[in-house]
Every structure is written in C-alpha cells, then in structure tokens.
Amino acid sequence: RAAPAPPARPQVSGRAVPAAAPSGPERGQPLSAAVAELPVLDASGRRVPFGALFRERRAVVVFVRHFLCYICKEYVEDLAKIPKSVLQEADITLIVIGQSSYHHIEPFCKLTGYSHEIYVDPEREIYKKLGMKRGEGIASSGKSPHIKSNILSGSIRSLCRAVTGPLFDFQGDPAQQGGTLILGPGNNIHFIHRDRNRLDHKPINSVLQLVGIQHVDFTSRPSIIHV
C-alpha cells in the first residue's frame, strides 16, 4: 500500500506560510541598550531614558492604549488604589506609560486619581521595539475585573471627554495596544505580556503576585496580604 500523503499546509502563492516570528524581546532576554536609551516624557515634558526608570530596582511597567480609552481609564483607576507604602515595602516601582502628548498626563492623573509614576512615549518608539500589537485581535479575553462600564456607556463618556478637552484628539493612536512588563534592576526582563486587544490587559493582582504582593481588593478599600 502507498504511504499516506503528508497533511496539507496552507499555501500562499504556491509557498507554505511560515510561522509568525515573535517581535520584540521576551522574558529571560535582556532589554537592549538601544531600547533602554529611548526617551519617555514626564508631565513637564522632560525627557528621561526609559531604562533609568528601573535601573536601581524592579518596576511594574504598564503600557496603556490611549488616555481617552475608557478601559484604560478604569484600569488605571484600580492601579491608583495600590498604596504607595505597599510598593515601597516590596521595593517596587509602579509606572504607567501612555502614547499621547505629555500635556495630557496631568489631566489624566486628576481624572483617575493615579499618583504613581507616569510618562508618555508620543512617537510609540518603545511600544514598537517591545513588539506591542497594533490593531484589534479577535482572541477572547474573558471578563476583566477592572472594567465597570459597558462598551456603549464607556464609549460615550470617552467621546464626551474628547470634545470637552482643550485639544480634540484621541490622546494617542486608537489602534495601538498596550502591555505589562516587570523589569529591573538594570535591563532585566522578568515578565512580559502584550495585549491582544483592548480587554486583554493582565489582571493587576496576578502581576502584583509576581513581585511579592499577594492580593489587593479592588472592589472596595485596598486590602493587602503579603507573601
């Protein structure tokens, strides 16, 4: 009997489709010096090398989509509930990075109550080098514990913020997705998660657990149990 034929592979223009190569660094790989030297801007427009943010100690770095995104707003509102004393005890820096003009940082912090470190990467250079996705993936991400609004009410509030703000813009590229990393000290990457879509952000408690903070109750006042 003839041997069975090998399984068919998808073809494009007569050639097999190669597996998608991962883009950006991965966990266990050091962050390249070129990426560490790229600048972020603080609320006053001062340029700071990205690598300086976690040179001396570990940092949880959250890249958000854009500051008008209601999902990002509600996620950052929960990040704001993490007490600074808990982060200091664990020797962890919490950092949010957006991709708008630095002029939008202060209003966004007032809106969300966020008082930890925050910067922007207006040209999205670091987003690109880290392999952050652009576009909306179709993968199901389940229900986020941090998002309280439905898509209609959240989108309406985002639009209202856009038209009533001093500048009518999206405060960043709406197609850009974010992600979460644990970095430092130095250019060490301990964890990296790239969001596949706007709801694919990593639950905050699962990230905090990786840095030794066991649980924060985001449904009411913060309640912390240490490892």
Short mmCIF file of the C-alpha atoms (twelve columns), coordinates in Angstrom:
data_MODEL
# 
_entry.id   MODEL 
# 
loop_
_atom_site.group_PDB 
_atom_site.id 
_atom_site.type_symbol 
_atom_site.label_atom_id 
_atom_site.label_alt_id 
_atom_site.label_comp_id 
_atom_site.label_asym_id 
_atom_site.label_seq_id 
_atom_site.Cartn_x 
_atom_site.Cartn_y 
_atom_site.Cartn_z 
_atom_site.pdbx_PDB_model_num 
ATOM 1   C CA . ARG A 1   0.000   0.000  0.000  1 
ATOM 2   C CA . ALA A 2   1.144   3.527  -0.727 1 
ATOM 3   C CA . ALA A 3   2.253   5.604  2.256  1 
ATOM 4   C CA . PRO A 4   -0.354  8.191  3.356  1 
ATOM 5   C CA . ALA A 5   0.163   11.653 1.980  1 
ATOM 6   C CA . PRO A 6   1.530   14.252 4.434  1 
ATOM 7   C CA . PRO A 7   -1.035  16.737 5.799  1 
ATOM 8   C CA . ALA A 8   -1.679  19.723 3.601  1 
ATOM 9   C CA . ARG A 9   -0.160  23.052 4.595  1 
ATOM 10  C CA . PRO A 10  -1.696  26.434 3.846  1 
ATOM 11  C CA . GLN A 11  -0.289  27.913 0.675  1 
ATOM 12  C CA . VAL A 12  0.170   31.488 -0.429 1 
ATOM 13  C CA . SER A 13  1.370   31.993 -3.991 1 
ATOM 14  C CA . GLY A 14  2.430   28.330 -4.025 1 
ATOM 15  C CA . ARG A 15  4.633   28.584 -0.897 1 
ATOM 16  C CA . ALA A 16  3.943   27.384 2.631  1 
ATOM 17  C CA . VAL A 17  3.073   30.090 5.169  1 
ATOM 18  C CA . PRO A 18  5.897   30.362 7.708  1 
ATOM 19  C CA . ALA A 19  5.179   30.528 11.418 1 
ATOM 20  C CA . ALA A 20  4.883   34.078 12.710 1 
ATOM 21  C CA . ALA A 21  8.142   35.190 14.254 1 
ATOM 22  C CA . PRO A 22  7.850   36.823 17.675 1 
ATOM 23  C CA . SER A 23  8.637   40.512 17.674 1 
ATOM 24  C CA . GLY A 24  10.307  42.365 20.491 1 
ATOM 25  C CA . PRO A 25  12.199  40.932 23.468 1 
ATOM 26  C CA . GLU A 26  10.941  38.002 25.516 1 
ATOM 27  C CA . ARG A 27  11.081  37.049 29.164 1 
ATOM 28  C CA . GLY A 28  14.590  35.953 30.089 1 
ATOM 29  C CA . GLN A 29  16.186  38.115 27.431 1 
ATOM 30  C CA . PRO A 30  17.812  41.394 28.486 1 
ATOM 31  C CA . LEU A 31  16.320  44.619 27.261 1 
ATOM 32  C CA . SER A 32  18.623  46.015 24.607 1 
ATOM 33  C CA . ALA A 33  20.650  49.084 25.483 1 
ATOM 34  C CA . ALA A 34  19.186  50.865 22.445 1 
ATOM 35  C CA . VAL A 35  15.652  50.485 23.823 1 
ATOM 36  C CA . ALA A 36  16.734  51.443 27.344 1 
ATOM 37  C CA . GLU A 37  18.150  54.685 25.957 1 
ATOM 38  C CA . LEU A 38  14.931  55.716 24.200 1 
ATOM 39  C CA . PRO A 39  13.288  58.674 25.929 1 
ATOM 40  C CA . VAL A 40  9.953   58.972 27.684 1 
ATOM 41  C CA . LEU A 41  8.484   62.317 28.727 1 
ATOM 42  C CA . ASP A 42  7.182   63.287 32.155 1 
ATOM 43  C CA . ALA A 43  4.324   65.694 32.899 1 
ATOM 44  C CA . SER A 44  6.583   68.708 32.381 1 
ATOM 45  C CA . GLY A 45  7.934   67.461 29.046 1 
ATOM 46  C CA . ARG A 46  11.324  66.459 30.499 1 
ATOM 47  C CA . ARG A 47  12.985  63.601 28.607 1 
ATOM 48  C CA . VAL A 48  14.007  60.598 30.704 1 
ATOM 49  C CA . PRO A 49  15.772  57.474 29.370 1 
ATOM 50  C CA . PHE A 50  13.376  54.529 29.566 1 
ATOM 51  C CA . GLY A 51  16.000  52.353 31.259 1 
ATOM 52  C CA . ALA A 52  16.527  54.925 34.026 1 
ATOM 53  C CA . LEU A 53  13.018  54.138 35.333 1 
ATOM 54  C CA . PHE A 54  14.069  50.678 36.529 1 
ATOM 55  C CA . ARG A 55  17.841  50.911 36.712 1 
ATOM 56  C CA . GLU A 56  18.008  50.642 40.503 1 
ATOM 57  C CA . ARG A 57  15.041  48.392 41.361 1 
ATOM 58  C CA . ARG A 58  12.252  46.288 39.896 1 
ATOM 59  C CA . ALA A 59  9.333   48.016 38.265 1 
ATOM 60  C CA . VAL A 60  5.883   47.015 37.071 1 
ATOM 61  C CA . VAL A 61  5.515   48.948 33.806 1 
ATOM 62  C CA . VAL A 62  2.036   49.200 32.281 1 
ATOM 63  C CA . PHE A 63  1.712   50.476 28.711 1 
ATOM 64  C CA . VAL A 64  -1.831  51.704 28.041 1 
ATOM 65  C CA . ARG A 65  -3.650  52.158 24.735 1 
ATOM 66  C CA . HIS A 66  -4.508  55.848 24.882 1 
ATOM 67  C CA . PHE A 67  -5.706  58.243 27.567 1 
ATOM 68  C CA . LEU A 68  -9.224  58.626 26.135 1 
ATOM 69  C CA . CYS A 69  -9.831  54.868 26.249 1 
ATOM 70  C CA . TYR A 70  -12.431 54.205 28.976 1 
ATOM 71  C CA . ILE A 71  -10.951 50.732 29.525 1 
ATOM 72  C CA . CYS A 72  -7.513  52.235 30.178 1 
ATOM 73  C CA . LYS A 73  -9.070  54.847 32.458 1 
ATOM 74  C CA . GLU A 74  -10.830 52.258 34.617 1 
ATOM 75  C CA . TYR A 75  -7.764  50.003 34.697 1 
ATOM 76  C CA . VAL A 76  -5.571  52.909 35.838 1 
ATOM 77  C CA . GLU A 77  -8.198  53.878 38.430 1 
ATOM 78  C CA . ASP A 78  -7.591  50.468 40.015 1 
ATOM 79  C CA . LEU A 79  -3.812  50.863 39.745 1 
ATOM 80  C CA . ALA A 80  -4.299  54.103 41.684 1 
ATOM 81  C CA . LYS A 81  -5.757  52.114 44.599 1 
ATOM 82  C CA . ILE A 82  -2.472  50.341 45.292 1 
ATOM 83  C CA . PRO A 83  -0.994  52.063 48.370 1 
ATOM 84  C CA . LYS A 84  2.444   53.558 47.893 1 
ATOM 85  C CA . SER A 85  3.522   52.136 51.249 1 
ATOM 86  C CA . VAL A 86  2.929   48.586 49.974 1 
ATOM 87  C CA . LEU A 87  5.008   49.201 46.851 1 
ATOM 88  C CA . GLN A 88  7.783   50.763 48.907 1 
ATOM 89  C CA . GLU A 89  7.846   47.812 51.299 1 
ATOM 90  C CA . ALA A 90  8.161   45.412 48.359 1 
ATOM 91  C CA . ASP A 91  10.787  47.731 46.777 1 
ATOM 92  C CA . ILE A 92  8.706   48.008 43.600 1 
ATOM 93  C CA . THR A 93  8.101   50.998 41.328 1 
ATOM 94  C CA . LEU A 94  4.738   51.209 39.550 1 
ATOM 95  C CA . ILE A 95  4.879   53.010 36.209 1 
ATOM 96  C CA . VAL A 96  2.216   53.808 33.611 1 
ATOM 97  C CA . ILE A 97  3.291   54.792 30.090 1 
ATOM 98  C CA . GLY A 98  0.912   56.290 27.548 1 
ATOM 99  C CA . GLN A 99  1.476   57.460 23.994 1 
ATOM 100 C CA . SER A 100 -0.108  60.902 23.977 1 
ATOM 101 C CA . SER A 101 1.406   64.356 24.288 1 
ATOM 102 C CA . TYR A 102 2.807   64.996 27.757 1 
ATOM 103 C CA . HIS A 103 0.208   67.767 28.158 1 
ATOM 104 C CA . HIS A 104 -2.401  65.064 28.771 1 
ATOM 105 C CA . ILE A 105 -0.616  63.456 31.726 1 
ATOM 106 C CA . GLU A 106 -1.796  65.808 34.471 1 
ATOM 107 C CA . PRO A 107 -5.496  65.817 33.440 1 
ATOM 108 C CA . PHE A 108 -5.443  62.009 33.166 1 
ATOM 109 C CA . CYS A 109 -3.970  61.671 36.661 1 
ATOM 110 C CA . LYS A 110 -6.602  64.018 38.088 1 
ATOM 111 C CA . LEU A 111 -9.328  62.032 36.339 1 
ATOM 112 C CA . THR A 112 -8.139  58.633 37.586 1 
ATOM 113 C CA . GLY A 113 -6.661  59.577 40.962 1 
ATOM 114 C CA . TYR A 114 -3.384  57.993 39.857 1 
ATOM 115 C CA . SER A 115 -0.381  59.328 41.809 1 
ATOM 116 C CA . HIS A 116 2.370   56.824 40.975 1 
ATOM 117 C CA . GLU A 117 4.935   57.373 38.203 1 
ATOM 118 C CA . ILE A 118 3.615   58.109 34.712 1 
ATOM 119 C CA . TYR A 119 5.260   59.025 31.394 1 
ATOM 120 C CA . VAL A 120 4.462   59.126 27.687 1 
ATOM 121 C CA . ASP A 121 6.084   57.787 24.521 1 
ATOM 122 C CA . PRO A 122 4.439   60.072 21.913 1 
ATOM 123 C CA . GLU A 123 6.138   58.512 18.891 1 
ATOM 124 C CA . ARG A 124 5.415   54.975 20.152 1 
ATOM 125 C CA . GLU A 125 9.046   54.030 19.601 1 
ATOM 126 C CA . ILE A 126 9.241   51.920 22.761 1 
ATOM 127 C CA . TYR A 127 5.859   50.314 22.014 1 
ATOM 128 C CA . LYS A 128 7.239   49.256 18.635 1 
ATOM 129 C CA . LYS A 129 10.585  47.989 19.947 1 
ATOM 130 C CA . LEU A 130 8.809   45.935 22.610 1 
ATOM 131 C CA . GLY A 131 6.580   44.345 19.971 1 
ATOM 132 C CA . MET A 132 3.310   45.818 21.242 1 
ATOM 133 C CA . LYS A 133 0.458   44.923 18.923 1 
ATOM 134 C CA . ARG A 134 -1.273  47.486 16.716 1 
ATOM 135 C CA . GLY A 135 -4.837  46.569 15.770 1 
ATOM 136 C CA . GLU A 136 -7.595  44.609 17.480 1 
ATOM 137 C CA . GLY A 137 -7.092  40.869 17.915 1 
ATOM 138 C CA . ILE A 138 -10.112 38.579 17.993 1 
ATOM 139 C CA . ALA A 139 -8.917  36.346 20.845 1 
ATOM 140 C CA . SER A 140 -11.407 36.133 23.712 1 
ATOM 141 C CA . SER A 141 -10.030 37.680 26.867 1 
ATOM 142 C CA . GLY A 142 -12.906 36.986 29.262 1 
ATOM 143 C CA . LYS A 143 -14.398 39.474 31.676 1 
ATOM 144 C CA . SER A 144 -11.971 41.932 33.214 1 
ATOM 145 C CA . PRO A 145 -12.262 42.508 36.971 1 
ATOM 146 C CA . HIS A 146 -11.219 46.122 36.408 1 
ATOM 147 C CA . ILE A 147 -13.738 47.302 33.805 1 
ATOM 148 C CA . LYS A 148 -17.073 48.530 35.133 1 
ATOM 149 C CA . SER A 149 -18.576 50.253 32.083 1 
ATOM 150 C CA . ASN A 150 -20.159 48.548 29.102 1 
ATOM 151 C CA . ILE A 151 -18.956 49.427 25.629 1 
ATOM 152 C CA . LEU A 152 -21.789 51.894 24.922 1 
ATOM 153 C CA . SER A 153 -21.619 53.933 28.112 1 
ATOM 154 C CA . GLY A 154 -17.823 53.808 28.172 1 
ATOM 155 C CA . SER A 155 -17.503 54.952 24.564 1 
ATOM 156 C CA . ILE A 156 -19.952 57.810 25.096 1 
ATOM 157 C CA . ARG A 157 -18.004 59.078 28.093 1 
ATOM 158 C CA . SER A 158 -14.759 58.837 26.113 1 
ATOM 159 C CA . LEU A 159 -16.274 60.891 23.302 1 
ATOM 160 C CA . CYS A 160 -17.501 63.497 25.779 1 
ATOM 161 C CA . ARG A 161 -14.008 63.802 27.218 1 
ATOM 162 C CA . ALA A 162 -12.616 64.240 23.702 1 
ATOM 163 C CA . VAL A 163 -14.961 67.064 22.696 1 
ATOM 164 C CA . THR A 164 -14.766 68.906 26.020 1 
ATOM 165 C CA . GLY A 165 -10.989 68.710 26.349 1 
ATOM 166 C CA . PRO A 166 -8.683  71.586 25.412 1 
ATOM 167 C CA . LEU A 167 -7.492  69.651 22.349 1 
ATOM 168 C CA . PHE A 168 -9.804  67.442 20.283 1 
ATOM 169 C CA . ASP A 169 -7.696  64.350 19.790 1 
ATOM 170 C CA . PHE A 170 -7.627  60.718 20.844 1 
ATOM 171 C CA . GLN A 171 -4.675  61.347 23.184 1 
ATOM 172 C CA . GLY A 172 -2.798  58.606 21.359 1 
ATOM 173 C CA . ASP A 173 -3.218  56.171 18.464 1 
ATOM 174 C CA . PRO A 174 -6.565  54.333 18.993 1 
ATOM 175 C CA . ALA A 175 -5.232  51.242 17.175 1 
ATOM 176 C CA . GLN A 176 -2.261  50.830 19.496 1 
ATOM 177 C CA . GLN A 177 -2.497  48.084 22.135 1 
ATOM 178 C CA . GLY A 178 -0.568  48.102 25.379 1 
ATOM 179 C CA . GLY A 179 1.030   45.553 27.647 1 
ATOM 180 C CA . THR A 180 2.633   44.900 31.021 1 
ATOM 181 C CA . LEU A 181 6.236   44.165 31.944 1 
ATOM 182 C CA . ILE A 182 8.247   43.518 35.078 1 
ATOM 183 C CA . LEU A 183 11.715  44.995 34.577 1 
ATOM 184 C CA . GLY A 184 14.886  45.678 36.532 1 
ATOM 185 C CA . PRO A 185 17.101  46.206 38.288 1 
ATOM 186 C CA . GLY A 186 19.018  47.035 35.156 1 
ATOM 187 C CA . ASN A 187 17.830  45.793 31.776 1 
ATOM 188 C CA . ASN A 188 16.422  42.502 33.042 1 
ATOM 189 C CA . ILE A 189 13.008  41.355 31.762 1 
ATOM 190 C CA . HIS A 190 11.228  39.129 34.300 1 
ATOM 191 C CA . PHE A 191 7.765   39.132 32.746 1 
ATOM 192 C CA . ILE A 192 6.144   40.449 29.581 1 
ATOM 193 C CA . HIS A 193 2.520   40.406 28.444 1 
ATOM 194 C CA . ARG A 194 1.419   42.046 25.186 1 
ATOM 195 C CA . ASP A 195 -2.286  42.860 24.988 1 
ATOM 196 C CA . ARG A 196 -4.005  41.227 22.011 1 
ATOM 197 C CA . ASN A 197 -6.991  43.580 22.249 1 
ATOM 198 C CA . ARG A 198 -8.354  46.328 24.457 1 
ATOM 199 C CA . LEU A 199 -9.691  43.873 27.070 1 
ATOM 200 C CA . ASP A 200 -6.607  41.674 27.202 1 
ATOM 201 C CA . HIS A 201 -4.752  43.574 29.914 1 
ATOM 202 C CA . LYS A 202 -3.279  41.423 32.673 1 
ATOM 203 C CA . PRO A 203 -5.323  41.369 35.914 1 
ATOM 204 C CA . ILE A 204 -3.477  43.565 38.373 1 
ATOM 205 C CA . ASN A 205 -3.393  41.059 41.219 1 
ATOM 206 C CA . SER A 206 -1.769  38.409 39.022 1 
ATOM 207 C CA . VAL A 207 1.038   40.878 38.227 1 
ATOM 208 C CA . LEU A 208 1.424   42.017 41.837 1 
ATOM 209 C CA . GLN A 209 1.706   38.413 42.966 1 
ATOM 210 C CA . LEU A 210 4.765   38.020 40.730 1 
ATOM 211 C CA . VAL A 211 6.523   40.799 42.665 1 
ATOM 212 C CA . GLY A 212 5.572   39.526 46.122 1 
ATOM 213 C CA . ILE A 213 2.308   41.371 46.768 1 
ATOM 214 C CA . GLN A 214 -0.347  38.716 47.179 1 
ATOM 215 C CA . HIS A 215 -3.730  40.462 46.937 1 
ATOM 216 C CA . VAL A 216 -5.406  43.846 46.667 1 
ATOM 217 C CA . ASP A 217 -9.195  44.076 46.965 1 
ATOM 218 C CA . PHE A 218 -10.211 46.437 44.167 1 
ATOM 219 C CA . THR A 219 -13.914 46.178 44.963 1 
ATOM 220 C CA . SER A 220 -13.584 48.452 47.998 1 
ATOM 221 C CA . ARG A 221 -10.725 49.785 50.042 1 
ATOM 222 C CA . PRO A 222 -7.385  48.125 49.294 1 
ATOM 223 C CA . SER A 223 -6.722  45.058 51.436 1 
ATOM 224 C CA . ILE A 224 -3.230  43.667 51.125 1 
ATOM 225 C CA . ILE A 225 -1.879  40.281 52.170 1 
ATOM 226 C CA . HIS A 226 1.903   39.922 51.929 1 
ATOM 227 C CA . VAL A 227 3.627   36.768 50.756 1 
# 
